[in-house]
Amino acid sequence: MGEKLWRIGTTYIPVTNVEESAEWYVSKLGAELNYQDQDKAILGLAEQSLFLVKAAAEQTANFIDAFGEERFSLTFEVDGLTALEKLHHDYNKKDIKVGEIENRGHAGRNFVFEDLDGNKFDVWSELSPTFKEKYFTKL
């Protein structure tokens, strides 16, 4: 019987200033700081570890797609459109750089936000059914 990958445990995010970035993720996004030194910070956020790694200036986790658009490499999920709209409002109040709520032609809605270094992240209004079944208590 073959082995398989079970989950993504850690995502590495390049940052120019570990201390400032860790404070931003904790204060703006509610991440939990688990470890920090001069070169990295380990955060808990959205049931995953994020490693903020000291990198050269202007390095990001973003990429350019086939149409020349800069894209995010990570999508967070929230539970429904109301939760997405509230989070979007909260991020605006916290002076996080956020895009408009978008209809991309599939289920749910999305918006993109950026950290201090310009790393882009997507937020989607639809929790995966498997995650809901596994972690949400049925009424």
N, C-alpha and C positions, 0 to 999 in steps of 0.2 A: 504494500500500500504506500503510495507517495505522500510526502509531506506537503503542506500548503502554508501560505502566509495567512496569518490570522487577523492582523490589524496593523495600522501604522502607529508606532509608539512615539516617535520623535520627529519633529520637523526642525530644520536648522534655518535660522533667519540671520542674514548678514546685517550687522549694525556698525556704525562708526564709533559710538560711545556706549559701552556696555552699561555703565551706571545710569546714565540718562535714559537709555532705552528701557532698561529694566523698570525704572521708576514710572515711565510712561505706560508700559504694559500693565503694571500693577494698578496705577491710579486711574487710568482711562478705561481699561478693558476688564479690570477685576481679576487679573492673573494672580496666582500665588507664587511668590518667590521661594524657590526651594534651595538654591545655591547661587553664589556669585563670587567671581574673582575678577582680575583685571582683563581677562581674555574672553570670559563667557558668563552667561547667567542661564540658569535652568529654571523655567517657569512651568507651572501647571495651568492649563487653560483648555476648556472644552474637552475634558477627558483625554488630554494628550500632553506630552512634554514638548515645550518649545525651547530650543537652545538658541539664545541670542549670542552670536559669535562675532567677535571683533574682526572687522574686515576692512579692506581698503576703501577709501572714499568712493562714493557713487556705485558701489556694488549693491544689487538688490536681488531678491528672489524672483523678480518679474522676468518675463520673456516677451519677445516680439513674435506675433503670430504671422501667418502667411499673407495677411493683408496689411502688414506694417503697423499694427496696433499693439501697444504695450499691454500685456495681460498679467493677471494674478495667477499664482500657482496653487492657491489654497482657498477652499470655500467652507465657511462656517454655516451651520444650519440653526434656525430657530423654529419654534413651534407655532407657525401660522402667520398670516398677514398682519394681524394686530400686533404680534410680538415684533415683527420686522419693522413696522411703522414706529413703534415705541422706541426700539433700539436706535433707529435712524434719528429720531428726535433727540434722544439722550446723547448720542454721539455728536450731533450738531451743537448741543448745549455745552459739551465738554471741549469744544473747539478741535474736534478730530476732523481731518479733511475727509469729507464724505461726498460721494456722487449722489445723483438723484435715484429714487426708486425706479427700477426699470421693469418693463414687460418684455422678456426676451423670446416670447412665442412658445414657451413651455409652461408646465404647471408652476404656479407660484410667482413670486416677484423677487428681485435681487437689488442689492446696492453694493458699491465698492467703497472701501475706506483705505486710508494709508497711514502707516506709522511715521515716526520722525525721519526715517531714512528713505521714505518713498516706497517701501515695500507695500504692494497692493494686496488686499484681501477682499474676497467676495463674501456676502452674506445672502443666504437663500431662505425663503420663508417656509420651506418644506422639510421637515424631519424625515429621514428614511423610515419606511415602515418597520424594518427590522430593528432599528434603534428604538423606536417607540414601543414595539412589542417587548423588547428585552428590558428596557429601563423605566418605562412609565407604568405606574400602577393602574390596573384596569378598575374602573368604577362599577 
